[in-house]
Amino acid sequence: MQELGDIIENSAGRPADRSGKTRRVHPRAAIRAFAGSVLAAFVAASSATSPVAAQETPVPAEKSSHDLILELGAGASVQPAYEGADDYTVQPQPFVALHYLSLPVFGEFGGKPEQGLSVSPSFRVVRERDDSDYSKLRGIGDVDTAVELGGAVKYRWNDLEAYLALRRGVTGHDGFVGETGVNLVTHPTNKLEITAGPRLSFADAEYLQTYLGITPEQAAASGLAVFDPDGGIKGVGASLEARYAFTENWSVVGQASYERLVGDAADSPITDVGSENQFTAALGLTYKFGLDLFD
């Protein structure tokens, strides 16, 4: 969901099975399984829609009758166990998107129509990384759960949209991180929306040091080389989202993305023992609702 706020993104997973160990899966098998699940879900949803329902008027644009319009959901994801990893985890995946917010004094954020320039909040949660869970990281130390807060700007022109998001860590790390890209938004049917396009991520030295840097103390404990990364472009890739709204409020959402780490992110010893190629896929069910906060 790219509307107004990033999906909570679990870039470093923790235990997913009863034994307390992270469940690792082969990346190709995991991606193939999720792709099949996404396809099956949309085929099932389409088959369950009668020809009459498929011709219904599209969901109307958000109005300002509510002060807050949120979309919340849950599902499952497959993703790298941590940034730069070649191990993958399957774990629960929350979905959060802020579609519209009206605040006294500050004005309105979001809403539709989406043409033109819009400004919105941006947030992300990166789960903690425990070095005892991964033999390649033994001695490197743990990283606490990070909460990142910031803002995003988007410009929509017909079926094209360009976006830029920037966030700062308020817990877990003190760095800045963000992404930018261009998407093509298509509607094969009035209930199905597909968004796809290239993306580029960037981060400052503080962020990269937290997740991909190696201090002299960490090097002595882990056997990995000392590494002091500089900020800059972190990765390049592409993302795809398919959304089927089978009612005005309920949607099935499938996502897939690929990022290749570049620059100092690719040169990190953590990436050297892991992988520059980072795949992510998710499938979930979401519910959109409005709230009156100031009446």
Salt bridges, closest charged atoms under 4 A:
GLU3 OE2 - ARG243 NH2 3.66
ASP6 OD2 - ARG167 NH1 2.75
GLU9 OE2 - ARG124 NH1 3.20
GLU56 OE1 - LYS191 NZ 3.76
GLU62 OE2 - HIS99 ND1 3.68
GLU62 OE2 - LYS288 NZ 3.41
GLU71 OE1 - HIS99 NE2 2.64
GLU71 OE2 - ARG243 NH1 2.60
GLU83 OE2 - LYS234 NZ 2.57
ASP86 OD1 - LYS136 NZ 2.83
ASP87 OD2 - ARG24 NE 3.23
GLU114 OE1 - ARG156 NH1 2.71
GLU128 OE2 - ARG14 NH1 2.99
ASP130 OD2 - ARG14 NH2 3.55
ASP133 OD2 - ARG14 NE 3.51
GLU148 OE1 - ARG124 NE 2.94
GLU148 OE1 - ARG167 NE 3.01
GLU148 OE2 - HIS173 NE2 2.90
GLU161 OE1 - LYS154 NZ 3.69
GLU179 OE2 - ARG167 NH1 2.69
GLU193 OE2 - HIS187 NE2 2.99
GLU241 OE2 - ARG243 NH2 3.55
GLU259 OE2 - LYS234 NZ 3.65
GLU276 OE1 - ARG260 NH2 2.48
ASP292 OD1 - HIS66 ND1 3.21
